[in-house]
Amino acid sequence: MKVNLVMPVYNIEEKYLTETLNSVFAQKYKNYSLLIVNDYSTDNTFEIIKKYEKMYSQVRVINSNGKKGIVGALNEGINTLDADCSFIARIDCGDLCHPDRLFRQVDFLEKNKDYYIIGTRFNVFCDEGQPSAGILRFQKYSNNLCTYQEIKNNFTVMAPFVHPSLMFCRELFSKVGLYSECYEAAEDYEIVGRAISSGYKVAKLPDTLVSCRFTLNKGISQLKREIQVNSSLKIKLKFIKANFLDNTNKNVIIWGSKEFAEYLSEEIQKNEENFQVKCFTDFDQKVWGSNKQGIQVIEPDKMVKKIDSDDIIITMWNLGRDHIISFLESKGLSRNINYFVFS
């Protein structure tokens, strides 16, 4: 079964490409091709990758005729797969694959025909300095989610995968469509959520088979943080509507009163999923009785007394999340039924 690794590139550093290629060429699974999609680079990237295409038969270069961005470049790669390709793996320039990566992922998908996406655990590394606390928190949380049910039940907290660890069955894209242009900086999160919401199972191998290079001050989540947050919130709202709620309109009580709670409120007010903000709540007594975006902030005990069957609670507070969950559970409220954990 042939694998195509799809790697979009734009203005790369050759030393990073060499390291990534070396890790790909060291794969124990040999039935693969690496499709490098040059997204209209403005430096000598095209010359660099063409050089490697001439050196290695496993490498095929696709040169975009205009700047398309990562989503457009990914879709261009998928639209030009080898005819005999069965599985699509992701990799980014600078990231590294364990020699067993492709073998283990292909083996899983061949033995588990009801699964369409398989990821792996990953680690993050820097050439200089240390990854941020947020990146390390994401690594720890994401790596703990391996089974389909763990991934589905915790999907709205943080992305359950890192994109370069994913392998897809090719036929998934004919079933659910290509990457969407509507979720900038979160296209991988969205397509996994879309697959789950469409009834296709996903999982993660409990082994670290991908290493992701983190370059300080250059990550897309840093440069486009607000865009990424808003895209992620849109994905999370769509996900809970498709997987955990009935088709009735829901009133949302937002737990939190700071920046991310505002982002959530703004996304809900677009009303794409027929949600409406009922109120905010918070443990912080200083905000009780105040208004946020014209909506009242009430204390948690009063909120619980006012909750009814058409209400759901979404917590947006990272710090103190366990305290919030304990409080809600003590009031007889159940996760992914009465309340949802966003981050």
Wavefront OBJ file of the C-alpha trace (Angstrom):
o trace
v 0.000 0.000 0.000
v 1.641 3.217 -1.144
v 2.020 6.311 1.051
v 2.342 9.863 -0.201
v 3.875 12.275 2.286
v 2.647 15.792 1.532
v 4.895 18.680 2.571
v 3.997 22.291 1.670
v 7.001 24.625 1.704
v 7.549 28.366 1.504
v 10.943 30.089 1.773
v 12.624 27.197 3.554
v 16.070 26.806 5.094
v 17.928 24.031 3.284
v 19.460 22.591 6.463
v 15.972 21.932 7.838
v 14.873 20.303 4.595
v 17.937 18.044 4.630
v 17.188 16.889 8.179
v 13.561 16.161 7.322
v 14.478 14.294 4.146
v 17.044 12.207 5.975
v 14.395 11.125 8.473
v 12.009 10.259 5.630
v 14.637 8.316 3.673
v 15.418 6.327 6.851
v 11.870 4.920 6.996
v 11.644 1.150 7.294
v 8.514 1.307 5.147
v 9.788 1.888 1.624
v 6.644 2.145 -0.504
v 6.261 5.916 -0.396
v 6.773 9.152 -2.300
v 7.386 12.593 -0.854
v 5.347 15.324 -2.556
v 6.885 18.743 -1.898
v 4.462 21.541 -2.784
v 6.272 24.834 -3.347
v 3.792 27.551 -2.420
v 5.217 30.265 -4.686
v 8.369 30.874 -2.634
v 10.157 34.167 -3.202
v 13.679 32.896 -2.517
v 15.657 29.949 -3.900
v 13.387 27.281 -2.386
v 12.314 25.975 -5.792
v 15.920 25.459 -6.898
v 16.714 23.657 -3.626
v 13.833 21.214 -3.832
v 14.342 20.592 -7.562
v 17.905 19.605 -6.735
v 16.623 16.966 -4.317
v 14.038 15.792 -6.833
v 16.847 15.051 -9.282
v 18.885 13.266 -6.586
v 16.118 11.040 -5.163
v 13.447 9.125 -7.025
v 11.165 9.239 -3.963
v 10.826 13.032 -4.215
v 8.328 14.767 -6.499
v 8.043 18.552 -6.661
v 4.786 20.405 -7.311
v 5.275 24.089 -8.101
v 2.270 26.342 -7.444
v 1.546 28.991 -10.049
v 0.561 31.492 -7.354
v 0.579 31.975 -3.557
v -2.137 29.737 -2.143
v -1.317 29.483 1.550
v -0.966 26.229 3.453
v -4.545 25.058 2.855
v -4.329 25.652 -0.873
v -0.916 23.994 -1.021
v -2.157 20.957 0.919
v -5.154 20.585 -1.359
v -2.946 20.929 -4.414
v -0.823 18.072 -3.089
v -3.882 15.912 -2.445
v -5.207 16.643 -5.925
v -1.948 15.449 -7.497
v -1.314 12.259 -5.514
v 0.285 9.245 -7.148
v -2.371 7.105 -8.827
v -1.506 4.089 -6.649
v -1.430 6.039 -3.365
v -3.610 4.588 -0.571
v -2.513 6.652 2.432
v -1.552 10.308 2.861
v 0.908 11.317 5.565
v 1.706 14.865 6.624
v 5.157 16.235 7.346
v 6.535 19.768 7.583
v 9.978 21.021 6.668
v 12.155 20.859 9.779
v 10.198 18.090 11.487
v 11.586 14.585 11.943
v 10.080 11.107 11.619
v 11.096 8.060 13.646
v 12.174 5.234 11.283
v 9.116 3.184 12.306
v 6.599 5.949 11.678
v 5.163 4.980 8.284
v 5.313 1.253 8.965
v 3.404 1.588 12.239
v 0.732 3.871 10.806
v 0.152 1.801 7.670
v 0.028 -1.349 9.778
v -2.654 0.197 12.010
v -4.847 1.379 9.140
v -4.572 -1.946 7.307
v -5.583 -3.864 10.437
v -8.338 -1.435 11.493
v -10.475 -0.791 8.427
v -13.008 1.262 10.380
v -10.380 3.924 11.146
v -9.546 6.671 8.650
v -6.974 8.816 10.498
v -4.093 7.688 12.678
v -1.694 10.008 14.460
v 1.229 9.428 16.793
v 2.515 10.931 19.964
v 5.073 13.666 19.385
v 7.708 15.734 21.074
v 8.621 19.371 20.478
v 12.203 20.610 20.264
v 14.002 23.907 19.659
v 17.372 24.558 18.083
v 17.837 27.348 20.617
v 16.028 27.984 23.873
v 13.037 26.078 25.169
v 9.488 25.635 23.867
v 6.960 27.895 25.537
v 4.921 26.698 28.498
v 1.808 26.705 26.325
v 3.416 24.463 23.706
v 4.592 22.033 26.382
v 1.125 22.007 27.960
v -0.366 21.206 24.548
v 2.180 18.417 24.012
v 1.388 16.828 27.380
v -2.380 17.073 26.993
v -2.534 15.951 23.374
v -0.216 12.992 23.925
v -2.553 11.648 26.602
v -5.386 11.238 24.078
v -4.972 8.024 22.092
v -8.217 6.075 21.771
v -11.117 7.194 19.603
v -13.331 7.825 22.630
v -10.637 9.815 24.458
v -10.099 11.962 21.382
v -13.804 12.551 20.779
v -14.670 13.274 24.415
v -11.808 15.773 24.827
v -11.747 17.242 21.330
v -12.856 20.711 22.413
v -10.137 21.188 25.040
v -7.101 21.198 22.775
v -6.305 19.771 19.365
v -5.802 16.018 19.900
v -3.045 15.760 17.271
v -0.115 17.658 15.901
v -0.613 17.989 12.155
v 2.725 16.478 10.969
v 1.931 13.254 12.833
v -1.225 12.462 10.863
v -1.822 9.765 8.274
v -5.131 9.622 6.381
v -6.807 6.984 4.284
v -6.974 8.557 0.852
v -10.665 7.799 0.474
v -11.495 9.997 3.475
v -11.037 13.114 1.349
v -13.540 11.861 -1.201
v -16.008 11.274 1.647
v -15.659 14.507 3.659
v -13.928 16.859 1.212
v -10.555 18.587 1.193
v -9.074 20.970 3.752
v -11.324 23.984 4.290
v -10.248 27.568 3.610
v -12.645 28.801 6.313
v -10.554 27.925 9.369
v -7.278 29.793 9.019
v -4.425 28.476 11.179
v -6.590 25.537 12.339
v -7.183 23.559 9.124
v -5.879 20.305 10.632
v -8.078 20.631 13.723
v -11.109 21.236 11.519
v -10.642 18.287 9.184
v -10.188 15.868 12.094
v -13.333 17.249 13.713
v -15.204 17.008 10.407
v -14.140 13.380 10.028
v -15.343 12.473 13.533
v -18.611 14.369 13.049
v -19.150 12.465 9.795
v -18.806 9.116 11.567
v -15.182 8.236 10.711
v -12.976 6.950 13.510
v -9.568 8.336 14.429
v -6.871 7.229 16.856
v -3.308 7.877 17.958
v -0.452 5.414 18.326
v 0.858 5.551 21.911
v 4.462 5.983 20.737
v 6.450 9.122 19.961
v 7.133 8.778 16.229
v 7.340 12.454 15.189
v 9.508 15.306 16.478
v 8.312 18.824 15.696
v 10.747 21.711 15.469
v 9.470 24.790 17.269
v 11.114 28.033 16.157
v 10.684 30.753 18.754
v 8.659 33.764 17.564
v 7.950 32.200 14.167
v 5.143 29.723 14.831
v 1.872 30.322 13.037
v -0.021 30.184 16.341
v 2.077 33.107 17.612
v 1.852 35.272 14.500
v -1.873 34.609 14.019
v -2.972 33.919 17.553
v -6.333 35.688 17.476
v -7.217 34.245 14.070
v -6.331 30.762 15.284
v -8.389 31.174 18.472
v -11.456 32.300 16.533
v -11.074 29.480 14.006
v -10.745 26.967 16.841
v -13.821 28.285 18.642
v -15.869 27.993 15.459
v -14.681 24.368 15.110
v -15.484 23.556 18.744
v -19.014 24.971 18.542
v -19.684 23.059 15.341
v -18.265 19.897 16.925
v -20.426 19.921 20.056
v -23.519 20.667 17.979
v -22.813 17.703 15.689
v -21.720 15.185 18.313
v -23.346 15.934 21.654
v -26.437 18.117 21.261
v -29.858 17.794 19.698
v -31.046 20.175 17.007
v -32.767 22.621 19.360
v -31.379 26.103 19.905
v -29.145 26.377 22.953
v -28.447 29.190 25.381
v -24.803 29.331 26.386
v -23.528 30.287 29.814
v -19.876 31.224 29.405
v -17.659 30.428 32.353
v -14.961 33.078 32.302
v -14.795 36.846 32.069
v -11.484 37.515 30.378
v -10.123 37.673 26.827
v -10.977 34.165 25.627
v -14.502 34.406 27.024
v -14.948 37.517 24.870
v -13.729 35.659 21.794
v -16.269 32.907 22.471
v -19.099 35.366 22.965
v -18.249 37.112 19.685
v -18.175 33.791 17.835
v -21.533 32.717 19.296
v -23.107 36.031 18.329
v -22.408 35.205 14.684
v -25.150 32.602 15.315
v -23.883 30.033 12.818
v -24.875 27.134 15.113
v -28.057 28.646 16.630
v -26.457 29.366 20.002
v -27.122 32.480 22.075
v -25.184 33.828 25.046
v -27.364 33.818 28.176
v -24.848 35.136 30.688
v -21.277 34.935 31.944
v -20.205 33.415 35.247
v -16.939 33.361 37.163
v -15.487 32.521 40.569
v -14.001 36.042 40.646
v -16.276 37.993 42.975
v -15.009 41.328 41.614
v -16.906 40.817 38.338
v -20.231 39.652 39.822
v -23.043 41.995 38.843
v -21.048 43.665 36.080
v -21.797 43.550 32.376
v -19.574 42.133 29.663
v -20.449 43.018 26.075
v -23.834 44.067 27.449
v -24.414 40.660 29.072
v -24.555 40.115 32.831
v -21.865 38.302 34.837
v -23.477 36.362 37.698
v -22.048 34.292 40.507
v -21.835 30.507 39.960
v -24.418 29.537 42.609
v -27.007 31.858 41.094
v -26.150 30.576 37.630
v -26.869 26.982 38.662
v -30.263 27.972 40.072
v -31.206 29.641 36.770
v -30.052 26.882 34.431
v -32.736 25.060 32.440
v -32.946 22.256 29.875
v -32.028 24.474 26.911
v -28.884 25.830 28.590
v -25.325 24.595 28.301
v -22.212 25.854 30.053
v -18.899 26.353 28.271
v -15.838 26.978 30.386
v -13.097 29.063 28.779
v -10.691 29.289 31.710
v -7.483 27.269 31.601
v -6.339 28.135 35.105
v -8.621 26.639 37.727
v -10.343 24.318 35.244
v -10.314 21.384 37.684
v -11.980 23.571 40.322
v -14.677 24.591 37.837
v -15.306 20.981 36.786
v -15.520 19.842 40.416
v -18.051 22.587 41.136
v -20.230 21.680 38.140
v -20.104 17.951 38.897
v -21.061 18.627 42.513
v -24.221 20.316 41.208
v -25.196 17.204 39.246
v -24.097 18.538 35.863
v -22.388 16.187 33.396
v -19.581 16.892 30.963
v -20.461 16.866 27.242
v -24.136 16.954 28.228
v -24.677 19.991 30.446
v -21.242 21.591 30.205
v -18.306 21.610 27.794
v -14.649 22.351 28.348
v -13.025 24.696 25.830
v -9.497 26.016 25.985
l 1 2 3 4 5 6 7 8 9 10 11 12 13 14 15 16 17 18 19 20 21 22 23 24 25 26 27 28 29 30 31 32 33 34 35 36 37 38 39 40 41 42 43 44 45 46 47 48 49 50 51 52 53 54 55 56 57 58 59 60 61 62 63 64 65 66 67 68 69 70 71 72 73 74 75 76 77 78 79 80 81 82 83 84 85 86 87 88 89 90 91 92 93 94 95 96 97 98 99 100 101 102 103 104 105 106 107 108 109 110 111 112 113 114 115 116 117 118 119 120 121 122 123 124 125 126 127 128 129 130 131 132 133 134 135 136 137 138 139 140 141 142 143 144 145 146 147 148 149 150 151 152 153 154 155 156 157 158 159 160 161 162 163 164 165 166 167 168 169 170 171 172 173 174 175 176 177 178 179 180 181 182 183 184 185 186 187 188 189 190 191 192 193 194 195 196 197 198 199 200 201 202 203 204 205 206 207 208 209 210 211 212 213 214 215 216 217 218 219 220 221 222 223 224 225 226 227 228 229 230 231 232 233 234 235 236 237 238 239 240 241 242 243 244 245 246 247 248 249 250 251 252 253 254 255 256 257 258 259 260 261 262 263 264 265 266 267 268 269 270 271 272 273 274 275 276 277 278 279 280 281 282 283 284 285 286 287 288 289 290 291 292 293 294 295 296 297 298 299 300 301 302 303 304 305 306 307 308 309 310 311 312 313 314 315 316 317 318 319 320 321 322 323 324 325 326 327 328 329 330 331 332 333 334 335 336 337 338 339 340 341 342 343
